[in-house]
Amino acid sequence: ALPLVSVLTLVWLYVEHEPPQKMADYALYTFWYVAPTLPMFLAFPWLLPRLGFWPTLAACVLLTVLGLGALACGLKHVGIELQ
């Protein structure tokens, strides 16, 4: 779903006559924000039979938030600031 939604968003931005830099920023931020969500997709099937749906979902949201925070701190350390 992510590649399809990303392509549709880029087309939408183009049709709405957004500046090329805005489209480029969207593509770059999409790249950076995908990485911290990947552990959730590994943890969810492993946790689901052990914890049930709602606790698994909560744990995966927390894992993603921690991943996003770690990514933002790590990238900021090397001079890349996510918005």
N, C-alpha and C positions, 0 to 999 in steps of 0.2 A: 504494500500500500504506500510506503514512504516514497519510492521513486515516482509512482504515478501522481501522487498528491503534489510532490515537488515540481514535476514537469507542468502539471496543470496550473500551479501557482505562478511559475515563471511565465507561462503563456498569458495568464491573467494580468500579471504586471506589465507585460509587453503591450497587450491590448489596451490597457489603461494609460499607456504612454508614460510609464514611470521611467525615471532616468536609468541608464545602463548600470550605474554604480549601485543603485538600490537592488537591481536584480543580481548583480555580482555578490553583494553583501548577503543577500538571502541565501544564495547557493553556498557561500562559505560558512555561514552560521549553521546551515542545515548539516553540513559536513561535521563541524565540531560538536554539535549537540546530539548526533547519532551515537557517538562512542560511549557516553555514559549510560545510555539506555540499554545497551547490549547485555550487560550482566543480568538485568531484570528478566530477559527472555530465557536465560539459562536457569535462573533461580526459580521462576514461577512453576515450571513443570516438576521440579524437584520438591518444592515446598508444598504444593497443592495437596498431595495425598497425606502429608504429615500434619498440616495445620488447618486445612479447610480453606474455602475461598476468601472470606473477608480478611483473616489474619495474613494470608499469603499476599493478597493485594496490598494491604498496608505495609507489609515488609518490603515488597517490591517498589512501592512508591518511596519509602524511606531510602532504600538502596539507590534508587535513581537520583533522589535529591542529594544524597551524599556524593554520588558520582559526579553530578553537575558541579557541586561545590569544589570537589577535588580538582576537576578539570579547569574550572575558572581560576582557582589559585595557582595551579601549575602553569597555565598559559600566561597568566599575569606575570608570573616570575620570569618568563622569557620574553615579555614585552607585547603579548597579544591580549587585548582586552575584549571580552565578549559583551555584547549589549543585550 
